[in-house]
Amino acid sequence: TDLIVNAGSQITADGANGGSVALSAGDEMLVAGIVSANGLDGNGGAITLSATDLTVTPTGVVSASGTVNGGIVNMSAQGEMVILGEVLATGRDGDGGQIGISGENVLVGANGVVDASGGSNGGSVNISASEDATILGKVRAVGNGGDGGSISIDGTNVLIGPTAEVDASGATNGGNI
């Protein structure tokens, strides 16, 4: 069974503090619209997406961001994970959230953004591929007012391409990559 979130459509659990969204597909999941659990006056919520193959298109946004702290985004694919749009768990005034992305092959395309940055400290991003992890876009866990966060990218083969930006810098202390 496929699950498609079309461009222009929204699946939201936004609130003062973000709620939770859990979506699962037996075959392919395609996110071309918005899936969000944003904290409009507090912390980001939680989003879990799982499928055999999962694609976030250039128009797709998966966001568990908050005006205070970022939330949690976990995305898993048994096969291909392709991120051409945005995956966000940012904290505007507080700390960045947590993003976990896994698949057999994981691609963050040249215009793809994976961001767990915070207004204070950076959050964490963990990208795990059992085969190939290819980063051509932006992977960020920046601490804009404090310490940088942590970024982990692992796979049998890891390629950080010429257009990639992998950034865990901080205003106070750098983070870990």
N, C-alpha and C positions, 0 to 999 in steps of 0.2 A: 504494500500500500504506500502510495506517495503522499506527501504533505507539501502543499505549495502555499506560501504567503505571498500573494501577488503584489506587484508594485502599486503603491497607493493605499494598500490595505494596512490595518493595524491590529495587533493583538497586544492589549495593554493591561497591566496591573499596577498602574501608577497611583500614587497617593502621597499623603504627607510623608510617610515612609513607604518605600516601594513594597509591593506584594510579591507574589511568586508566579512564574509561568513555567510549566513543564510540558514540552511537546516531544512526541516520539513518532517515528515513521519506520515501518518495516523495511521499506526500500529507500527511496530518495526523498530528501527534504531540500526544498529550494526556498530561501528567504530573499524575496525581492522587495518586500515592504518593511514594516517596523514591528519588532517584537520588543516590548519594553516593560520594565518593572522599576521605573524611576522613582526616587524619593524627591518630591517636589518641594518639601520643606524639611527634609531630614535625610535619612540614609537610603541608599539604593537597596533594592530587593534582591531576589534570586531568580535566575533563569537557567533552566536545564533543557538542552536540546540534544536528541540522540537519533541517529539514523544509520542505515547502511552506508549511504553517501550523503554528505551535507555540503551545500553551497550557499554562501551569502553573496548575492550578486552585487554589482557596483551600486545599485540603488538600495540595497538591503542594510538595515541597521538593527543590531541586537544590543540593547542598552539596559544596564542595571546601575545607572549612575545616580548620584545623590547630591543635593545642595550641601550636605555635610560630608559624609563618608560614602565611598563607592560601595556597591554591593558585590554579588557573586555571579559569575557567568561560567557555566560548565557546558562545553560542547564536545560531543564524542561521535565518531564515525567508525564503523568497522572497516570501511574502505577509504574512499577519498574525502578529504576535508579541504574545501576551497574557500578562501576568504578574499573576496574582491571588494567588499563594502566595509562597514564599520562594526567592530565588536568593542563595546565600551563598558567600563566599570569605574568611572572617574568620580572623584570626590571634589566638589568645587571648593569648599572651605576647609575640609578635613583631609583624611587619608584616602588614597586610592584603594580600590577594592581588589578582588581576586578574579583572575581569568584562567581557566583551564581549558586547553584545546588538545584533542587527541584524535588520531586516526592512523590508518596504515601509511598513507601519504598525506602530508599537510602542506598546503601552499597558501602563503599570504602574498597575494598579487601586488603588482607595483603600486596600485592605488588603494590597496587594502590597509586598514588601520586596526590595530589591536592595542587598546589604551587603558591602562589602570593607573593613570597619574592622579595626583592629589594636590590640592591647594596647600596642604601641609606636607605630609610624607607620601612617597610613591607607594603603590600597592605591589601586587605580584602577578606575573604572567608566566604560565607554564605551558609550553608547547611541546608535545610529545608525539613522535611518529615511530611506528615499529619499522618502517622502511625509510622513506625520504622526507625530510623537512626542508622546505625551500622558502626562504624569506626574501621577498623583493620589495615589500612595502614597509610600513612603520609598525614597530613593536615598542611600546612606551610604558614606563613605570616611573615617571619623573616626579620628584618631590619639589614642587614649585616654591615652597616656603620652608622646607626642612630636608630630611634625608631622602635620597633616591631609593627606589624600591628594588625588587629583585626580578630578574628575567632568566628563565631557564628554557633552552631550546635543545632538544635531543632527538636523535634518530640514528638509524644505521648510517645514513648519509645526510649530512647537513650542509646546505648551501646558503650562504648569506650573499645575496647578489649585489651588483653595483648600484642599484637604486634603493637598497635597504637602508633603513634608519632604525637601529636598535639602541634605545636610550633609557638608562636608569640613573641619570644624573640627578643631583639634588642641590638645592641652594646652600645647604649646610654641609652635608657629606654625600659623596657619591654612593650609589647603590651597588648591587652585585649582578653580574651577567655570567 
